[in-house]
Structure formats: C-alpha cells, structure tokens
Amino acid sequence: MKKLRLDFYSQTPLTVAQQLIGCYLVREQEEGQIIGRINEVEAYDSAIDKASHAYGGKRTVRNEPLFQAGGIAHVYFIYGMHNCLNVVTGLADDATAVLIRGIEIVQGIDLAAQNRS
C-alpha cells in the first residue's frame, strides 16, 4: 500500500470520490492496525449540493474544516449517535468533501470490534 499524496485531495470531490473506492483506510494504534477497504462514498460540493453542511457558503464553527485545503479529515457527530468521516477536497474556501459511507475491514476486525464498545 502507498500513502496518497496530499495533492491528490486538491482535485474535485467527484474525482476524489471515484478514486477512493478500493483504497484502504488505516488506523494505527498501540494494539495494532485496523485496515478497511473503502467501498462506498458520497461527494459533496457546497456550491451546488443542498445536502452539504456548507451549502451556499454557510460557514460555522462545526463546518469550518470543510473550508480548509483538501487533505484533512473532518469527523462530525450526527443524529446524536453517528460519527461521520469526511475527507476534505479541493482548494481552501471550496468547502468540498467526500463522505466515507462504508468500508470493509480487511485487517484487525477483532480490534475494531473492541473499539466500538
């Protein structure tokens, strides 16, 4: 596995979303690694997508990470029960991102189960 370069994330959210399918998300911790293959994503462009937390340029403390340059993770809590992971894309102030909707764990499934409790 090769780590994606930072400039990969400066592309449009649709391009990044398409290319993230099949990539691996790796969580490193003292007990070991959890590795999952990304199998479902959604692309968000705040300029046109009403489902985006930043639609219409709306800037808040909660969505501020979306306005950063691509390549950072934005984790947020919704419905009082779910943590969601966005990968910020594009240039600073674009407010575009890709939501990681699903992964298949390929290594560390026991460790992942322990982290859920």
N, C-alpha and C positions, 0 to 999 in steps of 0.2 A: 504494500500500500504506500502511495505517495501522498503527502500532505498537499492540499490545494493551495496554490499561491494566492496571496492577498489580492492581486489584480483580477483574479477570477471573479471575485464578488463585485467588481465595478461594472459588470455587464447588466443588462436589463433583467428584471425579475423573471420574465418568461424564459429567457435564455438560461439563467442560473437554475431555475426550477427544472427545466428539461434535462440539464446536465447533472443535477444532483441525484436523479434517480439511479440507483445502483451503487452510489458512493457509500462509504462507510462513515458512521459517526462513532467516535471513540471517546470513552470516558475513562480517564486514568485515576486510580485511587490506590491507597496503600494496600488494600486487599487484592488488587488485581485490576484487569481491564474488563470493561463491558464494551462490546463492539456490536453495532447494529447496522444492517444494510437498509438504506433509505428506500422505501417503496411507495410512498405517497406524499405529495407536496401540493401546495397552492401558492400561486404567485399573486402579489398584491402591489398595485400601483396607485398611490393615493390620489394622483391627478384624475383618475377615471373610475376607480373602484369604490363604490359606496360602502363596501364591507371593510375597507381599511380603517384602522383607528385614526389615521391621519388624513382622511378624505377631505378634500378642499383646502388643504394646507393647515388644518386644525392642529395646533401644537400644544401639547400638555406635558406635565411632568411625567405622566405614565407613558406617553408615546415618544418622548424626546429621543430615545435611542434610534428610532426609525429615521431620524433626520441626520444621523451620522453617516460618514462614508462607509460603503459596503465592506463587509468582512467581520462584523461583530455579531454576537449572539444577543438576542433580545428575548428574555423569558418573562412571561406575564401570567397572572392568575386570573381565570375567568369563571363565572358562574359559581364562585365560592368553592370550587372543587377541582379544577384542572389547571395544571401548569402547561403553557404552550411555548414552543420554541420557534422563534423566527430567526432567519439568517438575513441580516440587513444587506441590501444590494445597492448598486448604483453609486452615484456621487453624493457628497454631502448636500443636504437640503432636498434630495429627491424624494425621501420618505417612501422607499420601495423595499419590499422584503419578500422572502419565501417562507411560508409556514411549513414546518416539517410535521406532516399529519400522521405518518406511520413509518415504523422501522421493524425489521425482522432481526431479532437478536441472534447473532451467529457465534458469539463467544461470551461467556460469563453470565449465562442465564440464571444460575443459582444466586450469583452476586446481585443481579438486577432484581430478583425476587426479594432479597433481603432489604434492598433499598426502598422498596415500596411500602414496607411496614413501618 
